[in-house]
Amino acid sequence: MATQIYDITAKAGPYIAGIKLLPGQTSIELTAEQAEYELAQGTILATGEDGSAPPPEPAPVLASDQVELKRGGLATRPTAAELATFVQQQPRTINAYAADVTLAAADKGALAIVADDAAVAVTLPADWAPGESVTVRRGGTGAVTWALAAGATLALPASKAAHVGIAEQHAEAVFTVLSNAGDTAVWGVSGATA
């Protein structure tokens, strides 16, 4: 059956023609039969747009959005926040280094274990996107310090402004990109620094 796109009015409740509306949804695609009652009630208005057009790009995902997943033929509907928590709890990649290293794409979200008896420098790149992070663990007895690639900067609290490395063997620091306007990543660091 042919469909048409309709604008949702302020009179609409949480459902239109038996279809649950998403938060912030402003239009809906319906057949003429589905729309008949809703038009009479004033909950939708015809836009004149053919429903066969590609759907509009959705807004960015919100923590309260629900995702439909199927497992064993049964649908489950976790929120985006619940799904993110699940993903974060999954085993992550572990990358091992025994010499100076510039972090790369393979290190995003990973645990980078730097283990050497000599001092090692970990260079934070300038091209990672905001929110991307890496956990660096000092696995050896040698000092692990950080360096910044050209364009990158580090935002440390005043109490840690003089810190340049990971405090001790088996300690970890988490490096997260706070912002980036091109290749100028601003890194934040938390954890056992010295």
N, C-alpha and C positions, 0 to 999 in steps of 0.2 A: 504494500500500500504506500501511496505517496505521503510524505511528511512535510511539515512546515515548521518553521521556527517561530515561537511565540515569546513575547516579553512577559515576565512575571511581575504582577502588580503588588502593591503593599497589602492588598486584601488576602493574598495567598497565605495559606497555613504551611505546615511542614511537608505536605504532599500535594502534588498536582496530578490528577488522573491516576492516582495510586502509585505515583513515582515519588520517592523520598527526595527532597531537595537538599543540595549541598549548601553549607554555609556560604553566603555571598553569591549564590547562583542567581543570575538575572534573566536567563532565557532557558527555554526548554523546547525540544523537538517532539512534536506529537502528530498523530494522524488526525484527519478531520473528525473522525468518530471520538477519539480521545479528547479533543479540544472542545467539542460541542458544549458539554455541561460547564466546563471551566470558563468559556467565553461568556455564557449566560450569567454566571456568577460574578464576572468581572475580575477573576483572579489572574487572567492572562489577556494579552492584547496581541492581535495578529501583526506581524512585522512585514509580511509580504515576501519574506525570504524563503527560498526553496530549502527544504531540509536536507537535500542531497549534497549541499556544500560542505567542505571539510569543517569539522568542529573548531571553535576558537581555541587558541592555546590556553591551557589552564593557568591559574595564578600559581605562584610558588607554593610548595607544600608547607602547610602549617602543622604544628604539633598536634592540634585537635582533629585534623583530617583523618578519615578512616580509609583503610586500604582493604580490599577484599582479596583474600587468599583462599586457595582450595587445597585441602589435604584429605586424601582418602575419599574424594568426592564431596566432602562437606565444606561449606564456606565458613570462614572465620573472618572477623572484621576488627583487627587490632587498630588502634590509633597510630598515627605516624610516629608519635613519641614512643609507644610501646615497641614498634618495629625497630626504631633506632636503638633502643636499649638492647633488644635481642641481638642486633648486628654487632653492637659494641662488645657484647659478651662472648662472641665467637673467637676461637683461637686466631691470633694474628701472626703475621709473617715475622720471623726472626732473621735478621741479617747480621752476620758476624764480620768484624773488621779487626785487623791487627796492624794497621798503619794509618797514616793520615788519610782522611776521606772527605770528599765533598758529597753531601747527601744528594740523592737522585730520586727520580720518580718511584723507584722500587722501595724506597724508604718511607714513603707517605703512609702514615697509619701503622708503621711497623715498630718493632723493638730492635734497635740497633745496639748490639753488644760490641763494645770496643775493648779488646783484651790484648794488652801488650805490657811488657816490663819496662818499656821505654815510653816517654811522653808521646801522646798522639793528639792531633788537632782534628776536630770535626768542623767542617765549613758549612755554614748555613746558607743555602742558595737564595738568590734574589727573586726567583720566578715562581715560587709556590703560591697558591691561591689562599685567600683568607679562610681560616678554619682548618687548613691542613696542618697536620702535626706529626711528630715523631718522638718516641721515647728513646733516650740514649742511656745505656747502662755502662758503667765503668767496671769491666770484668777483670782487668789485670791490675798489677801493682803500679804501673806507670800512670802519670797524670793524664787526664783527659781534659783538654781545653777546647773552647769554641773559637771559631773565626767567622768572619762575615764575608760573603762574596761581594763583589763590587755592586753598590746600590742598596744592599741590605743593611738594616739597622736593628738594634736590639733595645727593647723597652724594659728596663729593670726598675724595680722599686728602689727608692733612695737607699734603703738599708742593704741592698745587694749591688749597688752601683759598681763596687770594686770587684765583684765576683767575675771570674774568668774561666771557671771549669767546674767539674763534678767533684764533690767534696772528698769522696773516699772510694776504695774498692767496694764493689757490689751496691753502690748507690746509683740512683737514677735521676735524670732531669727530663722534663717534658718540654719540648720546644713547639710552639704553636704560632702560626702566622696570624697576626692581629689585623693587618690591612695590607693592601698592595695596590698601588696605582701604577701598573706597568711592571717593570722589573725592579721594584723598590720595596721588597717585602719588609714589613716591620714585625720582628719576632718577639714573642713573650716567652719567658722561661719560668718554670716552677720546679720545685723539687730540691734535691740535695746539692746545692751549689756552694762554691767557696771562692 
